[in-house]
Amino acid sequence: MTESEIKIIGVTGMPGSGKSVFAEYANNNGYKTVVMGDVVRAKVLEHGYEPTPESGRKMMMELREKYGEEAIAHLTCLTIDKLTEQGESKIIIDGIRSQAEVTHFREHLGNDFIIVAIHGDPLIRYNRLKLRGRSDAPKTEEDFARRDEVELMLGLGETIAFSNYILSNNETLESFKESSVSLLNDLKTGKKT
């Protein structure tokens, strides 16, 4: 590991853009992934609610209202601290939404932290979400548009706009893998820092 290697990468992007795919490639390159949605799901279970997309969104909003916009980032940092205590030094944070979260991560993690945004065109993202077949997949284009609107209201657009790097994921899976691995290698060697 070089001194200039970026150790903690926050990943952001609209639903279906390819955040988890990027995280998978990073995992194959020695990174450990912390999914911010999993942090929320843990709180849902802790409060005795059924883990559904609706209860997750409700819990996220309750935590943000009660503890501030950076509440999920704070909980995520607690998980990251545990991982670093266990010797993990290369971490992916999947699911950053707002600038308040980015600010919290920057204050907590310092210069070892950057943001990578994954971009996918809306129609491509919609089709990916339908193909995934998850319970929270949009049933219609209107559902998809509403979900995007909610994400943008939470500050996701600004976070994407101010990210350190943007990777396009509008072509084949193989081309996205190539660009993802190339960025990860450049960050490892310090070429893009």
N, C-alpha and C positions, 0 to 999 in steps of 0.2 A: 504494500500500500504506500503510495507516495504522499508527501506532505500536502500536495495540492488536490488530492482526490476529494471529490464531493462525496460525503458520507450519507447524507440524508436528503432524499428527493421527495418532495411533495408532488403528487399527481392530481391534476384537476382536468375537468372537461365535462361537457354535457352528457346526459345519460346515453349510453350506447356508443360513445365515442371510441372506446378501446382502452380505458384506464386499467382495467383488470388484465387485459392482454399485455400491456406494457409492464405491469407489475410482475406478471408471469415470466417475461423475458429477463427482468431484473433479478427475480429469484434464481433463475438459472445462472446468473452472474454473481451470486453470493449475497444478494440483498434479502432481507427479511421484510415481509409486508405487514403493515398495520392498517386495517381498513376502518376508517372513521365510522362507517355504518355499523360495523360489528361492535364498536364501543357503545353506540346508541342501542343496538339490539340487546347488549348485556344489561343496560339500564332498564329496558322494557321487561326483561325476565326478572331482574332484581325487584321490580315493583309489582310482579305477579300478573302482568298483562300477557295476553296471547301475542306471540311474535308475528304480527302481520305488517304489511307496508303502511297501513293506516296508523297502527299503534306506534310504529317507528317514527313516522312523521310527527305525530302528536307529541311523543316523548322529546324529540329533537326541539320542537318549538317550545315546549314547557321548560326544558333546560336552558334554552337561549333566553327566554323571558325571565327566568328566575336568576340566572347567573351571568347573563350577558351573552353577546353574540359569539364570544370566543369560548363558550362553555365546553363544546365538544373538542376543541383544540386542547383545552386544559386537560380533559380526561385522556385524550390521546397521548399527551406528553407524559402522563403518569405511566401509561403502558410502555412508551419509548424508554423512560427511565429504568423500568424493570428490565427491559431487553438489554440496555447498555450495561446494567449491573451484571447481567449474565454473559457479558462478553461480546454481544452483537454490536457492530459498529456501522454497518451499512444497512440503512433502513429506508423502505418506501412507505410513504404516507398516502394512502389511496382515499380520495374523496374530499379534498379541500374545497370549500365553497366560497367563503367570504374573505375580504381583506382583513377583517378583524381576526380571523383565524390565522391568516398569513402573518400578521403582526405578532400574534402570540407565539407562533412557531419561531419567527426570527428572533424574538427576545429570549426565548427559552433555549434555542438550538444554535444561535449565532451564525458564524460564517460557514458552517458545515451544511447549511440548508439552502436549497434552491427549489424553484417551482417549474415543473414541466407540464404544459397544457397539451392535451390531445384533442385535435379538431377532427370532426366528422360532419359532413353535410347532413342536414336534417332528414332527408328521405332515406339516406343510407343508414342513419342511426335508427330511424323508425323501423326499418326492415330488420335490422340486427336485433332490436329489442323483441320484435314479434317472433323471430326465429329462436331466441334464447328460451322462450316458453316459460319464463318465471311467472310466479303468481302476480307480480307487480307490473307485468308487461302491459303496455297500452293496448286497449281493445280496438280503438279507432284512432284516426289521425287527430281528431279533436282531443281525445284523451292525451295523446302524445304532446300536442301543442300546449295544453293546460299544464302538463308536467314540466315542460320547458319553461313556461312562464313562472311557475313557482320557483324553479331553480334560479332563474334570472333575478327574481325578487329577493332571493337570499344573498345575492351579490356575486353569483358565479361568473357573470359576464365580465365584471371588472377584474376578478381574479385571473380569468383567462387572459384578458388584455394586458395585465401587468406581470405575466409569468416570464421567467428567464428564457425559456425555450418553448417553441410550439412545434409539435410533430403532427403532420397531416396523416389521417387514416381514412383515405377515400379510395384507395386502390386495393390491391390484393393483400391478403394476410402476409404473404412472403415479403412484399415490399415494405410493409409496416414493420415486420420483424427486422429487416435489414436496417431501416432508419433508426429503430429503437436501439438495437445492439450497437450501431455506430455511435449514437449519442452516449450511451452508457460507457463505451470504450473511450471516447473522447473525454468524458468526465473523469474516468479512472486515471487517465494519463495527464490530466490537467490541461488538455488542448483548448477546452472551451470555458475555462474558469476565469 
